Amino acid sequence: MTIVQLEYLLAVANFGSFSQAAERCFVTQPSLSMQIKNLEEELGVVLLDRSKKPVVLTQAGEAVVARARDAVRVFNSVYEDVAELKGTVSGVLRLGVIPTIAPYLLPCMVQDFAQRCPDVHLEIKEMITPQIVRAMEHDEIDAAILAGGTCPEGISEDCVFDDRFFAYVSPEHRLYERANVRIEDLDLKEMLLLSEGHCFRDQILDLCPSRGGHGSYYFESGSLETLMRIVDNTDFMTIIPAMAVPYVPQEHRSQVKPLAKGAVSRKIAIAVRRTYVKDSIVRKLHESVAAVAPKLES
């Protein structure tokens, strides 16, 4: 049994496909298939049910994969431990970032992180929270930057800073002349929302006191920027995080209204699995996010 065989098995378990697993592992499919077959012969059990599409684990496969995830993580931690002894931080960090954070935080953070960790290869995927949780459980990403309080058991969150909420209102909206907007003035019938699966949507639904259904116009999007452009051309409004405010063009800044209750915010957190081992890299990630946070204040 080798680490390579275990890594190939994990890849098939994650993707449910030999071809996708081979592509992810940068090997040919026959080579990957042969290694897994050799592993099955050594263990004397069938690990994968190849008759199903996508490929699924057998009962024996589930047991082996559970151990394989731990074994591969511990194996990879050896490189990190040696790097720390040498006084360097190196390796690969696979990072998931939710869409309501990525376009605002990453332009500043990536450069800062690269300066702190020039020997770390950073791989970033923009994903909504449920995708991040699944990817973390299947060891497809190492860490994530997301809204705190949204992860299930087994995933640890380390909050870095608070990100306040602001109203973004159309010049035609009834609240446009207000210096600030009260929570009790918010009405879902006038609100444009992100699509389901975005934790920011759920936070806004919890924020709005009105549950009266939709008005004459209903629109959902996976992008805050799209919602804001729709607001610009309708008489609706939406809610945006403080980190988005510096990116609002100057000619539209008058449409940004602070919420009267300043405590309304979300916590920006770094999440990892509780069995995660790349502590030195995650510490540097935390430092980098904290360092650029003041630049994101409106």
RAHU-V548485 format. One record per residue. N is the residue number from 1. RES is the residue in one letter. SS is DSSP state (H for helix, E for strand, - for the rest). PSI is psi in whole degrees, 0 to 359 (none if undefined). OMEGA is omega in whole degrees, -180 to 180 (* if undefined). Layout:
# RAHU-V548485
n=N res=RES ss=SS psi=PSI omega=OMEGA
n=N res=RES ss=SS psi=PSI omega=OMEGA
This chain:
# RAHU-V548485
n=1 res=M ss=- psi=133 omega=-180
n=2 res=T ss=- psi=161 omega=176
n=3 res=I ss=H psi=322 omega=180
n=4 res=V ss=H psi=316 omega=179
n=5 res=Q ss=H psi=317 omega=179
n=6 res=L ss=H psi=320 omega=178
n=7 res=E ss=H psi=320 omega=178
n=8 res=Y ss=H psi=319 omega=179
n=9 res=L ss=H psi=317 omega=179
n=10 res=L ss=H psi=322 omega=180
n=11 res=A ss=H psi=317 omega=178
n=12 res=V ss=H psi=320 omega=179
n=13 res=A ss=H psi=323 omega=-179
n=14 res=N ss=H psi=319 omega=-173
n=15 res=F ss=H psi=342 omega=-179
n=16 res=G ss=- psi=21 omega=-175
n=17 res=S ss=- psi=132 omega=177
n=18 res=F ss=H psi=321 omega=-178
n=19 res=S ss=H psi=316 omega=179
n=20 res=Q ss=H psi=322 omega=178
n=21 res=A ss=H psi=318 omega=179
n=22 res=A ss=H psi=319 omega=179
n=23 res=E ss=H psi=318 omega=-180
n=24 res=R ss=H psi=327 omega=-178
n=25 res=C ss=H psi=359 omega=178
n=26 res=F ss=- psi=43 omega=175
n=27 res=V ss=- psi=168 omega=176
n=28 res=T ss=- psi=155 omega=-180
n=29 res=Q ss=H psi=317 omega=178
n=30 res=P ss=H psi=322 omega=-180
n=31 res=S ss=H psi=316 omega=179
n=32 res=L ss=H psi=316 omega=-180
n=33 res=S ss=H psi=320 omega=-179
n=34 res=M ss=H psi=319 omega=179
n=35 res=Q ss=H psi=318 omega=179
n=36 res=I ss=H psi=322 omega=177
n=37 res=K ss=H psi=319 omega=178
n=38 res=N ss=H psi=322 omega=178
n=39 res=L ss=H psi=318 omega=178
n=40 res=E ss=H psi=319 omega=180
n=41 res=E ss=H psi=322 omega=179
n=42 res=E ss=H psi=320 omega=-179
n=43 res=L ss=H psi=340 omega=179
n=44 res=G ss=- psi=25 omega=179
n=45 res=V ss=- psi=158 omega=173
n=46 res=V ss=- psi=125 omega=-176
n=47 res=L ss=- psi=335 omega=-175
n=48 res=L ss=E psi=136 omega=174
n=49 res=D ss=E psi=98 omega=-175
n=50 res=R ss=- psi=351 omega=-178
n=51 res=S ss=- psi=346 omega=-177
n=52 res=K ss=- psi=149 omega=177
n=53 res=K ss=- psi=116 omega=0
n=54 res=P ss=- psi=162 omega=179
n=55 res=V ss=- psi=137 omega=-179
n=56 res=V ss=E psi=158 omega=178
n=57 res=L ss=E psi=143 omega=169
n=58 res=T ss=- psi=176 omega=178
n=59 res=Q ss=H psi=318 omega=177
n=60 res=A ss=H psi=322 omega=180
n=61 res=G ss=H psi=320 omega=179
n=62 res=E ss=H psi=319 omega=180
n=63 res=A ss=H psi=318 omega=-179
n=64 res=V ss=H psi=319 omega=-179
n=65 res=V ss=H psi=321 omega=178
n=66 res=A ss=H psi=318 omega=178
n=67 res=R ss=H psi=324 omega=-177
n=68 res=A ss=H psi=321 omega=-180
n=69 res=R ss=H psi=315 omega=179
n=70 res=D ss=H psi=318 omega=-177
n=71 res=A ss=H psi=316 omega=-179
n=72 res=V ss=H psi=319 omega=179
n=73 res=R ss=H psi=314 omega=-180
n=74 res=V ss=H psi=319 omega=178
n=75 res=F ss=H psi=313 omega=-178
n=76 res=N ss=H psi=334 omega=-180
n=77 res=S ss=H psi=340 omega=179
n=78 res=V ss=H psi=317 omega=-180
n=79 res=Y ss=H psi=321 omega=179
n=80 res=E ss=H psi=318 omega=-180
n=81 res=D ss=H psi=318 omega=180
n=82 res=V ss=H psi=320 omega=179
n=83 res=A ss=H psi=319 omega=178
n=84 res=E ss=H psi=321 omega=177
n=85 res=L ss=H psi=329 omega=178
n=86 res=K ss=- psi=354 omega=-179
n=87 res=G ss=- psi=21 omega=180
n=88 res=T ss=- psi=160 omega=174
n=89 res=V ss=- psi=118 omega=-176
n=90 res=S ss=E psi=167 omega=179
n=91 res=G ss=E psi=202 omega=-179
n=92 res=V ss=E psi=135 omega=174
n=93 res=L ss=E psi=114 omega=177
n=94 res=R ss=E psi=113 omega=-169
n=95 res=L ss=E psi=129 omega=172
n=96 res=G ss=E psi=140 omega=-180
n=97 res=V ss=E psi=133 omega=-179
n=98 res=I ss=- psi=153 omega=-173
n=99 res=P ss=H psi=338 omega=179
n=100 res=T ss=H psi=2 omega=175
n=101 res=I ss=H psi=317 omega=-170
n=102 res=A ss=H psi=307 omega=-174
n=103 res=P ss=H psi=344 omega=-176
n=104 res=Y ss=H psi=321 omega=-178
n=105 res=L ss=H psi=317 omega=-170
n=106 res=L ss=H psi=321 omega=-179
n=107 res=P ss=H psi=326 omega=178
n=108 res=C ss=H psi=319 omega=-171
n=109 res=M ss=H psi=321 omega=-175
n=110 res=V ss=H psi=315 omega=-180
n=111 res=Q ss=H psi=318 omega=179
n=112 res=D ss=H psi=316 omega=-180
n=113 res=F ss=H psi=320 omega=180
n=114 res=A ss=H psi=325 omega=178
n=115 res=Q ss=H psi=324 omega=179
n=116 res=R ss=H psi=325 omega=-174
n=117 res=C ss=- psi=70 omega=-178
n=118 res=P ss=- psi=341 omega=-178
n=119 res=D ss=E psi=7 omega=178
n=120 res=V ss=E psi=128 omega=176
n=121 res=H ss=E psi=118 omega=-175
n=122 res=L ss=E psi=122 omega=177
n=123 res=E ss=E psi=119 omega=-174
n=124 res=I ss=E psi=135 omega=174
n=125 res=K ss=E psi=132 omega=174
n=126 res=E ss=E psi=122 omega=-173
n=127 res=M ss=- psi=148 omega=173
n=128 res=I ss=- psi=165 omega=-171
n=129 res=T ss=H psi=314 omega=179
n=130 res=P ss=H psi=325 omega=178
n=131 res=Q ss=H psi=322 omega=179
n=132 res=I ss=H psi=315 omega=-179
n=133 res=V ss=H psi=314 omega=-180
n=134 res=R ss=H psi=316 omega=-179
n=135 res=A ss=H psi=323 omega=179
n=136 res=M ss=H psi=320 omega=179
n=137 res=E ss=H psi=331 omega=-180
n=138 res=H ss=- psi=12 omega=177
n=139 res=D ss=- psi=35 omega=177
n=140 res=E ss=- psi=338 omega=173
n=141 res=I ss=- psi=158 omega=-178
n=142 res=D ss=- psi=325 omega=-175
n=143 res=A ss=E psi=170 omega=-180
n=144 res=A ss=E psi=153 omega=171
n=145 res=I ss=E psi=120 omega=-173
n=146 res=L ss=E psi=185 omega=177
n=147 res=A ss=E psi=130 omega=-178
n=148 res=G ss=- psi=150 omega=178
n=149 res=G ss=- psi=14 omega=-176
n=150 res=T ss=- psi=0 omega=-176
n=151 res=C ss=- psi=149 omega=179
n=152 res=P ss=- psi=181 omega=176
n=153 res=E ss=- psi=146 omega=179
n=154 res=G ss=- psi=348 omega=178
n=155 res=I ss=E psi=127 omega=-179
n=156 res=S ss=E psi=141 omega=178
n=157 res=E ss=E psi=137 omega=177
n=158 res=D ss=E psi=104 omega=-176
n=159 res=C ss=E psi=136 omega=-176
n=160 res=V ss=E psi=314 omega=179
n=161 res=F ss=E psi=165 omega=178
n=162 res=D ss=E psi=142 omega=-180
n=163 res=D ss=E psi=105 omega=-176
n=164 res=R ss=E psi=159 omega=176
n=165 res=F ss=E psi=144 omega=175
n=166 res=F ss=E psi=151 omega=172
n=167 res=A ss=E psi=141 omega=174
n=168 res=Y ss=E psi=109 omega=-169
n=169 res=V ss=E psi=149 omega=175
n=170 res=S ss=- psi=148 omega=173
n=171 res=P ss=- psi=341 omega=179
n=172 res=E ss=- psi=357 omega=-176
n=173 res=H ss=- psi=151 omega=-178
n=174 res=R ss=- psi=339 omega=-178
n=175 res=L ss=- psi=4 omega=-173
n=176 res=Y ss=- psi=324 omega=-177
n=177 res=E ss=- psi=354 omega=-180
n=178 res=R ss=- psi=144 omega=174
n=179 res=A ss=- psi=326 omega=174
n=180 res=N ss=E psi=169 omega=-175
n=181 res=V ss=E psi=131 omega=177
n=182 res=R ss=- psi=150 omega=179
n=183 res=I ss=H psi=320 omega=-177
n=184 res=E ss=H psi=347 omega=178
n=185 res=D ss=H psi=348 omega=-178
n=186 res=L ss=- psi=141 omega=-178
n=187 res=D ss=- psi=122 omega=-178
n=188 res=L ss=H psi=332 omega=-179
n=189 res=K ss=H psi=342 omega=-179
n=190 res=E ss=H psi=6 omega=-170
n=191 res=M ss=E psi=133 omega=171
n=192 res=L ss=- psi=134 omega=-172
n=193 res=L ss=E psi=156 omega=168
n=194 res=L ss=E psi=159 omega=-179
n=195 res=S ss=- psi=165 omega=-178
n=196 res=E ss=- psi=146 omega=-178
n=197 res=G ss=- psi=340 omega=177
n=198 res=H ss=- psi=124 omega=180
n=199 res=C ss=H psi=333 omega=179
n=200 res=F ss=H psi=325 omega=176
n=201 res=R ss=H psi=313 omega=-179
n=202 res=D ss=H psi=323 omega=179
n=203 res=Q ss=H psi=323 omega=179
n=204 res=I ss=H psi=321 omega=177
n=205 res=L ss=H psi=322 omega=177
n=206 res=D ss=H psi=332 omega=-177
n=207 res=L ss=H psi=321 omega=-173
n=208 res=C ss=- psi=127 omega=179
n=209 res=P ss=- psi=336 omega=-176
n=210 res=S ss=- psi=137 omega=175
n=211 res=R ss=- psi=36 omega=-173
n=212 res=G ss=- psi=10 omega=-180
n=213 res=G ss=- psi=192 omega=-175
n=214 res=H ss=- psi=153 omega=177
n=215 res=G ss=- psi=209 omega=-176
n=216 res=S ss=- psi=346 omega=-177
n=217 res=Y ss=- psi=132 omega=-179
n=218 res=Y ss=- psi=128 omega=-177
n=219 res=F ss=- psi=133 omega=174
n=220 res=E ss=E psi=148 omega=-180
n=221 res=S ss=E psi=160 omega=174
n=222 res=G ss=- psi=4 omega=-175
n=223 res=S ss=- psi=128 omega=174
n=224 res=L ss=H psi=323 omega=-180
n=225 res=E ss=H psi=321 omega=177
n=226 res=T ss=H psi=316 omega=178
n=227 res=L ss=H psi=319 omega=-179
n=228 res=M ss=H psi=323 omega=179
n=229 res=R ss=H psi=325 omega=175
n=230 res=I ss=H psi=317 omega=177
n=231 res=V ss=H psi=319 omega=-179
n=232 res=D ss=H psi=334 omega=-173
n=233 res=N ss=- psi=15 omega=177
n=234 res=T ss=- psi=191 omega=175
n=235 res=D ss=- psi=32 omega=-178
n=236 res=F ss=- psi=187 omega=179
n=237 res=M ss=E psi=170 omega=173
n=238 res=T ss=E psi=177 omega=177
n=239 res=I ss=E psi=136 omega=180
n=240 res=I ss=E psi=155 omega=177
n=241 res=P ss=E psi=159 omega=-179
n=242 res=A ss=H psi=325 omega=-177
n=243 res=M ss=H psi=344 omega=178
n=244 res=A ss=H psi=340 omega=-174
n=245 res=V ss=H psi=316 omega=179
n=246 res=P ss=- psi=341 omega=-179
n=247 res=Y ss=- psi=357 omega=177
n=248 res=V ss=- psi=126 omega=179
n=249 res=P ss=- psi=148 omega=-175
n=250 res=Q ss=H psi=324 omega=-178
n=251 res=E ss=H psi=348 omega=179
n=252 res=H ss=H psi=5 omega=-176
n=253 res=R ss=H psi=332 omega=180
n=254 res=S ss=H psi=346 omega=180
n=255 res=Q ss=H psi=351 omega=179
n=256 res=V ss=E psi=121 omega=-177
n=257 res=K ss=E psi=125 omega=175
n=258 res=P ss=E psi=147 omega=174
n=259 res=L ss=E psi=136 omega=-173
n=260 res=A ss=- psi=325 omega=177
n=261 res=K ss=- psi=96 omega=-172
n=262 res=G ss=- psi=346 omega=-179
n=263 res=A ss=- psi=353 omega=-179
n=264 res=V ss=- psi=111 omega=-175
n=265 res=S ss=E psi=177 omega=171
n=266 res=R ss=E psi=156 omega=177
n=267 res=K ss=E psi=129 omega=177
n=268 res=I ss=E psi=122 omega=-172
n=269 res=A ss=E psi=155 omega=170
n=270 res=I ss=E psi=127 omega=-177
n=271 res=A ss=E psi=141 omega=174
n=272 res=V ss=E psi=160 omega=172
n=273 res=R ss=E psi=149 omega=-176
n=274 res=R ss=- psi=344 omega=178
n=275 res=T ss=- psi=11 omega=-176
n=276 res=Y ss=- psi=149 omega=-173
n=277 res=V ss=- psi=347 omega=-176
n=278 res=K ss=- psi=60 omega=-173
n=279 res=D ss=H psi=319 omega=-175
n=280 res=S ss=H psi=322 omega=179
n=281 res=I ss=H psi=318 omega=-180
n=282 res=V ss=H psi=324 omega=176
n=283 res=R ss=H psi=319 omega=178
n=284 res=K ss=H psi=323 omega=177
n=285 res=L ss=H psi=316 omega=178
n=286 res=H ss=H psi=314 omega=179
n=287 res=E ss=H psi=318 omega=-178
n=288 res=S ss=H psi=315 omega=179
n=289 res=V ss=H psi=317 omega=179
n=290 res=A ss=H psi=324 omega=-178
n=291 res=A ss=H psi=324 omega=-177
n=292 res=V ss=H psi=350 omega=-178
n=293 res=A ss=H psi=316 omega=-180
n=294 res=P ss=H psi=333 omega=179
n=295 res=K ss=H psi=342 omega=-177
n=296 res=L ss=H psi=359 omega=179
n=297 res=E ss=- psi=136 omega=-177
n=298 res=S ss=- psi=none omega=*
